[in-house]
Amino acid sequence: MVRKLLWAPAVALAMIAAAGAGAATKSSGSAGSSRGVEPSYLGPRVGFSVDPDQFVVGGHMSVGFAPSWTFNPSIEAGFGDHETVTALNFDGEYHFRLQQSSWMPYVGAGIGVNFVHFDNSPAPNTSDTVTGLNLILGTGIPTASGQHLFTEMRIGAGDATMPQFKGIFGWNFRM
């Protein structure tokens, strides 16, 4: 279990580093973007999950790779319901641009890898690693101060121990 927990962040960091290296070497206009691949935002996220019922906290990065498209790796930790869930999410999102509105709705999907630790007291604790699909519906929230806030709903599909629903609120800080 410890070995799996150490490998997962290493893989996520390698993907982020590769995206950053791609930004330095990609010509403008490739991948349909005028600026190429570039890490855009980094920030915290908080929320809740249902089944298991948990408080969720984590962080994310947003990497633009084409007009209106982003790759969004994130890591989350959920606490409660006699479980601790550490989730690595690798999501792609499409952001809609609404005319005459500063709201930015988006849809997305991605792969989630969850490391679940069950507190079976007084019996011995157990652990499991599960994967599944994340379906995402969210929106960027306009603010008068210019902060980049968002809220999203995530539905998990796959293994029975995947969180079935998450509500997330987050902040994006420009890199």
C-alpha positions as YAML, in Angstrom:
chain: A
units: angstrom
residues:
- id: 1
  name: MET
  ca: [0.00, 0.00, 0.00]
- id: 2
  name: VAL
  ca: [2.77, 2.47, 0.92]
- id: 3
  name: ARG
  ca: [4.54, 1.74, -2.37]
- id: 4
  name: LYS
  ca: [1.33, 2.54, -4.31]
- id: 5
  name: LEU
  ca: [0.86, 5.79, -2.39]
- id: 6
  name: LEU
  ca: [4.41, 6.85, -3.27]
- id: 7
  name: TRP
  ca: [4.09, 5.99, -6.97]
- id: 8
  name: ALA
  ca: [0.84, 7.86, -7.55]
- id: 9
  name: PRO
  ca: [2.15, 11.38, -6.72]
- id: 10
  name: ALA
  ca: [5.33, 10.63, -8.67]
- id: 11
  name: VAL
  ca: [3.27, 9.81, -11.77]
- id: 12
  name: ALA
  ca: [1.17, 12.97, -11.31]
- id: 13
  name: LEU
  ca: [4.30, 15.14, -10.96]
- id: 14
  name: ALA
  ca: [5.87, 13.54, -14.04]
- id: 15
  name: MET
  ca: [2.74, 14.36, -16.08]
- id: 16
  name: ILE
  ca: [2.79, 17.96, -14.85]
- id: 17
  name: ALA
  ca: [6.51, 18.27, -15.64]
- id: 18
  name: ALA
  ca: [5.93, 16.84, -19.12]
- id: 19
  name: ALA
  ca: [3.17, 19.39, -19.74]
- id: 20
  name: GLY
  ca: [5.49, 22.18, -18.61]
- id: 21
  name: ALA
  ca: [8.30, 20.92, -20.85]
- id: 22
  name: GLY
  ca: [5.86, 20.76, -23.75]
- id: 23
  name: ALA
  ca: [5.03, 24.43, -23.20]
- id: 24
  name: ALA
  ca: [8.67, 25.34, -23.64]
- id: 25
  name: THR
  ca: [9.16, 23.31, -26.84]
- id: 26
  name: LYS
  ca: [5.78, 23.51, -28.60]
- id: 27
  name: SER
  ca: [5.43, 26.03, -31.37]
- id: 28
  name: SER
  ca: [2.59, 28.45, -31.07]
- id: 29
  name: GLY
  ca: [-0.41, 27.26, -33.02]
- id: 30
  name: SER
  ca: [0.18, 23.55, -32.46]
- id: 31
  name: ALA
  ca: [-2.54, 21.50, -30.79]
- id: 32
  name: GLY
  ca: [-4.99, 24.17, -31.93]
- id: 33
  name: SER
  ca: [-3.84, 26.66, -29.30]
- id: 34
  name: SER
  ca: [-2.22, 30.01, -29.98]
- id: 35
  name: ARG
  ca: [0.10, 29.54, -26.98]
- id: 36
  name: GLY
  ca: [0.69, 25.77, -27.04]
- id: 37
  name: VAL
  ca: [0.57, 23.69, -23.88]
- id: 38
  name: GLU
  ca: [0.94, 25.82, -20.78]
- id: 39
  name: PRO
  ca: [0.20, 25.34, -17.08]
- id: 40
  name: SER
  ca: [-2.33, 28.06, -16.32]
- id: 41
  name: TYR
  ca: [-3.68, 27.69, -12.80]
- id: 42
  name: LEU
  ca: [-2.94, 25.96, -9.51]
- id: 43
  name: GLY
  ca: [-5.12, 25.96, -6.42]
- id: 44
  name: PRO
  ca: [-6.91, 24.32, -3.51]
- id: 45
  name: ARG
  ca: [-10.28, 22.56, -3.57]
- id: 46
  name: VAL
  ca: [-12.70, 21.58, -0.79]
- id: 47
  name: GLY
  ca: [-16.01, 19.78, -0.78]
- id: 48
  name: PHE
  ca: [-17.92, 16.69, 0.18]
- id: 49
  name: SER
  ca: [-18.60, 13.23, -1.18]
- id: 50
  name: VAL
  ca: [-21.60, 10.95, -0.90]
- id: 51
  name: ASP
  ca: [-21.19, 7.17, -0.50]
- id: 52
  name: PRO
  ca: [-18.84, 7.39, 1.33]
- id: 53
  name: ASP
  ca: [-20.02, 10.48, 3.23]
- id: 54
  name: GLN
  ca: [-16.82, 12.49, 3.58]
- id: 55
  name: PHE
  ca: [-15.22, 15.90, 3.86]
- id: 56
  name: VAL
  ca: [-12.85, 16.29, 0.87]
- id: 57
  name: VAL
  ca: [-9.79, 18.55, 0.60]
- id: 58
  name: GLY
  ca: [-7.12, 18.71, -2.10]
- id: 59
  name: GLY
  ca: [-5.34, 20.60, -4.82]
- id: 60
  name: HIS
  ca: [-5.34, 20.81, -8.60]
- id: 61
  name: MET
  ca: [-3.59, 22.19, -11.64]
- id: 62
  name: SER
  ca: [-5.11, 23.36, -14.91]
- id: 63
  name: VAL
  ca: [-3.10, 23.04, -18.13]
- id: 64
  name: GLY
  ca: [-4.51, 24.61, -21.30]
- id: 65
  name: PHE
  ca: [-3.71, 22.60, -24.43]
- id: 66
  name: ALA
  ca: [-6.22, 23.79, -27.05]
- id: 67
  name: PRO
  ca: [-8.81, 26.55, -27.31]
- id: 68
  name: SER
  ca: [-11.40, 25.95, -24.56]
- id: 69
  name: TRP
  ca: [-9.74, 22.63, -23.48]
- id: 70
  name: THR
  ca: [-7.81, 21.96, -20.27]
- id: 71
  name: PHE
  ca: [-6.12, 18.97, -18.65]
- id: 72
  name: ASN
  ca: [-6.75, 19.05, -14.89]
- id: 73
  name: PRO
  ca: [-4.79, 16.64, -12.67]
- id: 74
  name: SER
  ca: [-5.80, 16.79, -9.01]
- id: 75
  name: ILE
  ca: [-5.23, 15.04, -5.71]
- id: 76
  name: GLU
  ca: [-7.89, 14.81, -3.01]
- id: 77
  name: ALA
  ca: [-8.16, 13.29, 0.45]
- id: 78
  name: GLY
  ca: [-11.54, 12.35, 1.88]
- id: 79
  name: PHE
  ca: [-12.16, 11.78, 5.58]
- id: 80
  name: GLY
  ca: [-15.19, 10.24, 7.31]
- id: 81
  name: ASP
  ca: [-17.59, 7.30, 7.20]
- id: 82
  name: HIS
  ca: [-14.89, 4.99, 8.66]
- id: 83
  name: GLU
  ca: [-12.76, 5.42, 5.51]
- id: 84
  name: THR
  ca: [-9.89, 7.55, 4.26]
- id: 85
  name: VAL
  ca: [-9.83, 7.97, 0.48]
- id: 86
  name: THR
  ca: [-6.87, 9.44, -1.39]
- id: 87
  name: ALA
  ca: [-7.88, 10.17, -4.99]
- id: 88
  name: LEU
  ca: [-5.73, 10.98, -8.02]
- id: 89
  name: ASN
  ca: [-7.83, 12.42, -10.84]
- id: 90
  name: PHE
  ca: [-6.73, 12.95, -14.44]
- id: 91
  name: ASP
  ca: [-9.52, 14.97, -16.06]
- id: 92
  name: GLY
  ca: [-10.07, 16.73, -19.37]
- id: 93
  name: GLU
  ca: [-12.54, 19.61, -19.51]
- id: 94
  name: TYR
  ca: [-14.20, 21.64, -22.24]
- id: 95
  name: HIS
  ca: [-15.05, 25.25, -21.23]
- id: 96
  name: PHE
  ca: [-17.98, 27.01, -22.90]
- id: 97
  name: ARG
  ca: [-17.83, 30.72, -23.64]
- id: 98
  name: LEU
  ca: [-21.23, 32.33, -23.16]
- id: 99
  name: GLN
  ca: [-22.01, 35.55, -25.01]
- id: 100
  name: GLN
  ca: [-22.58, 38.55, -22.73]
- id: 101
  name: SER
  ca: [-21.82, 36.54, -19.57]
- id: 102
  name: SER
  ca: [-18.75, 36.11, -17.41]
- id: 103
  name: TRP
  ca: [-19.90, 32.68, -16.19]
- id: 104
  name: MET
  ca: [-17.82, 29.84, -17.72]
- id: 105
  name: PRO
  ca: [-19.66, 26.50, -17.60]
- id: 106
  name: TYR
  ca: [-17.70, 23.34, -18.42]
- id: 107
  name: VAL
  ca: [-18.08, 19.60, -18.84]
- id: 108
  name: GLY
  ca: [-15.43, 16.98, -18.45]
- id: 109
  name: ALA
  ca: [-14.46, 13.40, -17.87]
- id: 110
  name: GLY
  ca: [-11.43, 11.58, -16.63]
- id: 111
  name: ILE
  ca: [-9.88, 8.65, -14.84]
- id: 112
  name: GLY
  ca: [-9.78, 8.49, -11.05]
- id: 113
  name: VAL
  ca: [-7.47, 6.25, -9.04]
- id: 114
  name: ASN
  ca: [-8.58, 5.90, -5.41]
- id: 115
  name: PHE
  ca: [-6.58, 4.47, -2.54]
- id: 116
  name: VAL
  ca: [-9.14, 3.48, 0.11]
- id: 117
  name: HIS
  ca: [-8.23, 2.70, 3.72]
- id: 118
  name: PHE
  ca: [-11.10, 1.13, 5.70]
- id: 119
  name: ASP
  ca: [-11.22, 1.55, 9.50]
- id: 120
  name: ASN
  ca: [-12.74, -1.79, 10.55]
- id: 121
  name: SER
  ca: [-12.22, -1.37, 14.34]
- id: 122
  name: PRO
  ca: [-12.00, -3.61, 16.27]
- id: 123
  name: ALA
  ca: [-11.18, -5.93, 13.34]
- id: 124
  name: PRO
  ca: [-7.94, -5.31, 11.39]
- id: 125
  name: ASN
  ca: [-8.01, -2.37, 8.97]
- id: 126
  name: THR
  ca: [-8.03, -3.10, 5.24]
- id: 127
  name: SER
  ca: [-7.05, -1.19, 2.11]
- id: 128
  name: ASP
  ca: [-8.01, -1.28, -1.54]
- id: 129
  name: THR
  ca: [-7.05, 0.51, -4.76]
- id: 130
  name: VAL
  ca: [-9.85, 1.17, -7.24]
- id: 131
  name: THR
  ca: [-10.18, 2.99, -10.54]
- id: 132
  name: GLY
  ca: [-13.16, 4.50, -12.26]
- id: 133
  name: LEU
  ca: [-14.50, 7.20, -14.51]
- id: 134
  name: ASN
  ca: [-15.26, 10.76, -13.36]
- id: 135
  name: LEU
  ca: [-18.02, 12.70, -15.11]
- id: 136
  name: ILE
  ca: [-17.88, 16.44, -14.38]
- id: 137
  name: LEU
  ca: [-20.24, 19.39, -14.69]
- id: 138
  name: GLY
  ca: [-19.07, 22.76, -13.38]
- id: 139
  name: THR
  ca: [-18.80, 26.49, -13.82]
- id: 140
  name: GLY
  ca: [-16.30, 29.26, -13.29]
- id: 141
  name: ILE
  ca: [-17.74, 31.84, -10.90]
- id: 142
  name: PRO
  ca: [-17.25, 35.54, -11.73]
- id: 143
  name: THR
  ca: [-16.17, 37.79, -8.85]
- id: 144
  name: ALA
  ca: [-15.84, 41.55, -8.57]
- id: 145
  name: SER
  ca: [-12.29, 41.16, -7.24]
- id: 146
  name: GLY
  ca: [-11.21, 39.12, -10.28]
- id: 147
  name: GLN
  ca: [-10.54, 35.92, -8.32]
- id: 148
  name: HIS
  ca: [-10.88, 32.68, -10.26]
- id: 149
  name: LEU
  ca: [-13.38, 30.52, -8.37]
- id: 150
  name: PHE
  ca: [-15.23, 27.42, -9.54]
- id: 151
  name: THR
  ca: [-17.76, 24.88, -8.38]
- id: 152
  name: GLU
  ca: [-18.35, 21.44, -9.82]
- id: 153
  name: MET
  ca: [-20.30, 18.22, -9.41]
- id: 154
  name: ARG
  ca: [-18.45, 14.97, -10.00]
- id: 155
  name: ILE
  ca: [-20.13, 11.61, -10.55]
- id: 156
  name: GLY
  ca: [-17.99, 8.51, -10.11]
- id: 157
  name: ALA
  ca: [-18.64, 5.41, -12.19]
- id: 158
  name: GLY
  ca: [-16.81, 2.13, -11.86]
- id: 159
  name: ASP
  ca: [-15.85, 0.14, -8.80]
- id: 160
  name: ALA
  ca: [-18.44, 0.09, -6.00]
- id: 161
  name: THR
  ca: [-16.00, 1.77, -3.58]
- id: 162
  name: MET
  ca: [-15.55, 4.85, -5.86]
- id: 163
  name: PRO
  ca: [-17.27, 7.91, -4.36]
- id: 164
  name: GLN
  ca: [-20.61, 8.13, -6.18]
- id: 165
  name: PHE
  ca: [-20.97, 11.93, -6.02]
- id: 166
  name: LYS
  ca: [-18.74, 14.87, -5.07]
- id: 167
  name: GLY
  ca: [-19.51, 18.54, -4.70]
- id: 168
  name: ILE
  ca: [-16.36, 20.68, -5.01]
- id: 169
  name: PHE
  ca: [-15.60, 24.38, -4.54]
- id: 170
  name: GLY
  ca: [-12.17, 25.64, -5.57]
- id: 171
  name: TRP
  ca: [-9.86, 28.53, -6.25]
- id: 172
  name: ASN
  ca: [-7.52, 29.00, -9.22]
- id: 173
  name: PHE
  ca: [-4.34, 31.04, -8.87]
- id: 174
  name: ARG
  ca: [-2.54, 32.02, -12.08]
- id: 175
  name: MET
  ca: [0.89, 30.46, -12.40]
...
